[in-house]
Amino acid sequence: MTISDRLFCSYPGSRLLFGFALLFLSLTTTSTWLCLFLAVVAAAMIRLLDGNWNTSLRVLGLLRWFVIPILLLHTLFTPGQLLLPGFPVAVSREGLLQGVWLSIHLISIYALAVLMFRLLSREEWLRLILLLPGIGERMMVQILMMISMKNHMAGLLSCLRQQYCLRHDWKKTPLLLMSAFKQTLLDASAYAQMLWLRWPQQLPMLVPVADQSSSYSLVDRYLFSALWISCACMVFLLLWLL
């Protein structure tokens, strides 16, 4: 039995509690080393669940656009002890430490948020949202519309990227973005109308019922659920001790 099998054969509530515990610990801790450790744990668990490093690399690629400005702004504009006194640009020690702390904290929170969404399958998240009182069904319309438009939008973005690479003219970028927004609004209106008209019939197909004919016994489900709940309790206990 693989790590992924052991995870997903347990009950969704136990997995959600475990992910929330890790995320809450990352949000409340003030330790740089603990944030770094949690980020490494999140990346390792995502690697075990996905079977590759693609998701973790995409997360790092996205976060670099936040981490680099944070480091530069805090290092250059925070008063304190100068690291390079003769250098034309003032680089402070306090600003560098603060920038490193905020960057690691951001990476930890984002990586654990991605892990939390990985701990439940898409069908389990959809059923969980549908159970929300009052707003679940309204949110489901928006979410299912985005799921339906995902492949179409990927093709549209790929086409725009090819047009930009062929022209190599940044002056045409606003026109390309405007055409993308217009096309997205037109497609969203059509998808929303189609989804709304077919809502009662289409919902069971988009949110399938959980498959209960699993090869895992009820004892296995209870044991693995208890394992994740125990890990969550240990994380909350660690937060209380710190």
Phi, psi and omega in degrees: 000126182279171178299319180296319178296317180295328180288308189278352174278348177277172183283144184301326182298322179291320178294319180295322178294320179296315179295321179294323179297314179296318180294319179295322177296319179293325181289328188260344184284154176244010181267125178293318182293324178293320176298318179296319178296318179295324177295319178294319178298316179297316179297320180293319180290323176296322177297319180292323181286319183274336183085001179205175182262011186298315181295316179297322178292324177294322177297315178295321178296324178286320185287342181297333179286345175261322185290315182300311177297324179298314179297315182294314184295316181287323182290322186270336188239012175259124180290150180162199181287128181283133176279327180234087185301323182273359183282140182299329180261131182284118178242112185264148179292317180296321179293321178295316179296319179293321178294320178296317180297312181295323180294313179294322178297316179296316179298318180297313181297315183293317181296320179288328175295319176297317178298320180299321178286336177283339184288342175242144177287167181297320180295322179293321176295319180295318178293324178295318178294321181295334180279351180295128183289133174086312187248354185299313183290325178292319177295325181297324178300314181293319183293315180293329176294320178293323177296319180293327183273353188301308182295322179294319180291327177296319177294321179295316179295323177296320178295317179295323178296320178294321178296319180294320180293327180287324184274323182054041181232108182292341179292336179274356182299315178301323179293320178295318179294321179295318178294325178294318179296317180297315180295323179295318179295320178295315180293321180296320178297317180293317179295320180295317179296317180296318181292321181292321180291329182257015189303306184297326181277330186274338184299314179299330179285326182277333178239081184292155178286144181298139181280110181272351181275059182268157180282355181267137182282170178295329178295318178298317180297317179294319182295313182289327175295317177297326178297313181292324177293321178296319177297320178295318178296322178294323179294316178296324177294321176298320178297320180292323180290325180283000000 
